[in-house]
């Protein structure tokens, strides 16, 4: 029964794995609800800041913020790659990094250089392996994103754009659609595109009184606007991470259950074959006597 003992060991091993994946599925489901609530609560703020920024940009045309001006001649673009710190979340990170790779190849084909900011361990490791220039990174952000940890790394690219060292800045992340569906997104962050800063249609134009002055107010507001976009991207990515992990762990638990059933069937067949062989030997021995 050496074969039977080996099969029993495999069954025990798969059962232990199933317990782990089941526990991870339940933890991910609990974190997913919190992450989704955090993401949905951040959306109204992001939308309101977008409307205010659009109205301000139209109300004071004599001053144009550098974020609204298209830079040319630097032949360098910035990439903010948002991934997870941990794995075991299906193909979520793979899809984002594939989109990032396509963008890098497209830029290199046009003779444009890349400067990257990695948010998350998986993105940092990938960018380091392919030899991309990583100017800053932020990792180990935990389950609750904090804007204070993002401002420093991201500000490197924002300052470089204001100085004319970058032609554009893009952010790549995973957008949460439903629990079963998450989409990798590549969006232009700078220069701020007109479709992302669209004022409400049908609304009349506003004029404002600025205190202390228009430049100070618009400069501060547009920086907050960009930070809100990045925070929203991170919140979307975290909600997608927990959803993808829950689905992946549920699939792993189901697969482990199927493997256990197959191993038990093989074990029973092996055991029955051994019993039949022993009975045949006993009968043959009795007949010989």
Order of alpha helices (4+ residues) and beta strands (2+ residues): alpha-beta-alpha-beta-alpha-beta-alpha-beta-beta-alpha
